[in-house]
């Protein structure tokens, strides 16, 4: 069985869904340290005026700077960022093929108001995967597994705990993975996709 382990992201790129398509079990790696300069709470879209950032605001005090995990990051709901993101997506993509089909999903997702960032981005990703008919994949959060450890050893332990024997890496992960450890524990390894963004004009 194939396993993929990736950090949850906001409006993931196309390759992220390719990874979901190839996996029997997809693990949202949500109990690792949050990177405030990464893709956990932001992404870019194409607009008629050029590229634009969409950023989910997060609470900073006692949150980002103290090394908290992704699953612990709180959304700042003191501003209507969700309505603004929906308007931006609608204005930029309303003439794109299939937008009328996708619009109800966006309206539903942007009506959600969970306290935690990961709860929002994971729910959004799963709904998009369903729209893409990627229904055979089992979704799991690493924080639900209670598996300790670090780096390669922990990834292998997660893969094995889920009954999988093949690990599909992220596009850049092979630069730091200890491949010999996978082989010694009976887990095969291939590199995943590095396809472009989900939303294109």
N, C-alpha and C positions, 0 to 999 in steps of 0.2 A: 504493500500500500504506500502511496505517495503522501508525503507531508511537506507543507510549506509553513515557515514561521516568519512573519513580517510585523513590524510595528504598525499600529493603526495610523492612518493618514487622512487628511481632509481632501475629499474628491480625488481619490488615487488615480494615478496614470494608467493607461491602457495595459501596460505590462503587469500591473498589480492584479488585474482581472484575468489576464492570461495565466498567472500563477494560480489563481483560484480555480480556473478551469482545469488545470493539470493535477490538482491535488485531490486526494480523497479526504484528507483532514487539513484544514487551514487554521493556523494558530495566530491569533492577534497577540503579538508580543507586547503586552500592556503593563508589565511589571518591571520594566527597565527604566533607567533615568530619562526624564523628559529633556529634550533638546529644544530650547526656546528659539533657536535659529534654523530649525528643521522644517519638516512638512507636516508635523502633527496637527497644527492649527491653521495652516494657511496653504494657499495655492494660487496659481495665476490662471486667468482666463483671457481669451482673445475678445476684444471689443472693437467696434468701428474706429475707435480712437487709439487702438494699440493694446498692448498687454496691460492687464490690471490685476493687482493683488486683491484677493479676498482673504481676510484674516479674522478668525474667531478670537475675540479678546478673552484673555484669561486673567484670573486674579493673581497678582504678583506678590503681595505681602504674605510672607510665610508659605509661599507656594512654589514659584519657579526657582528662586535663588537658593533654596535650601536642599536641592538635590532630590526632590520628590520624584516618584515614579509617574509614568504617563497616566495610569489609572487614577492617580490622586489629584490631578490638575482640575481646578474648578473653572467653569466658564463665568465670565463677567456678564451678568444679565442686566446691568444698569443702563444699557443702550440697546437700540433695536437692530443689532447687527444682522439678525436672521432675516428680517424683512428687507434690509438693504441688499443682502446677498441674493435673495430670491429675485428682487427687482433687477439687479445687475445681470443675472443669468437669463432672465426673461427678455430683457432688452437686447442682449447680445446674441441670443440664439433662437429667438421666436420664429425666424424664417428658416432655420435649419431643418433638414429632414428629421422627422420623428419627434420634433419638439412637442407637438400637441399630445403625442402618446406619453412623453416623459413628464410633461408639466404637472399632472396630478400627483405623481410621486414627489416631485420637488415641493409642491405646496404642502403635502403631508409632512415631509421630513422637516421643513422649515417652520412647521407649527409646533414641533417638539421643543420642550424646554428642560432637558435634563440638567442636573447640577454639574455633572462631570463631562469633561471634553471627550474622553474615550467612549462614554456611553453614546454620545451624539455621533461621532465619526464612525464607530463600529456599526451602529444601527443604519446609518446612511449607506455604508459600503455593502452591507448585507441586502438592503433593498435594491441597490443598483445591480448586484449580482443576480437577484431574482428576476429583475427586468431583462437581464441578458440570458436568462434561462439557465443559469449555472446553479441548478437545484440539487445536484447529487453530492455536493461537497458538504462535509460536516464542519461547522464553525465552532471554535473553542477559543477561550481566552486563557493565556498562560497563567494569569493570576488565579484562575479557578483550579489549577492543577497542583498547587503547593509543592512544586519541585524546586529544591534549592540548587545552588551551584552558579557557575560563571562561564561565560563564553562557550567554546565548543563543547565542553563536557555537559553543560546544561542543555544545549540544543539536542545532543544525542540522547540524554535522559528523557527529554520531552518526546522525541520521536519514538523511542522504545516504549515509553509509558502508554502511548496512543496506539500501540500495536502496528506501527509502520516500520518498513524496512528500506525505504528509499526517501532521501531528503533532497528537495529541490531548493537550491540557494537563491538568494536575491542576486541581482545583476552584478554587484560589486563585492559580494561576500567572500568569494574565493581568494581575495587578496589577504584575508586574515584567518580563514578557517584552517584548522589542523586536520587535513584530509585523512591522514594516517589513522587518526583516532576513530573516524567513522568506519573505515575499512576493518579495523581490529575488532570492532563491536558488531560487525555484520550489517552495517548500514551503507548502501550504495549512495552515490552523490552525483548530481548533475547541476549545471548552472541554469538559472531561470532567465526570463526574458527581460530586455531593457527597452521595451516599446515606448512610444511617445505618450503624451497626455491623453486622457479620456476625451476632453472637450476640445474640438478643433473647429475652426471656422471654415 
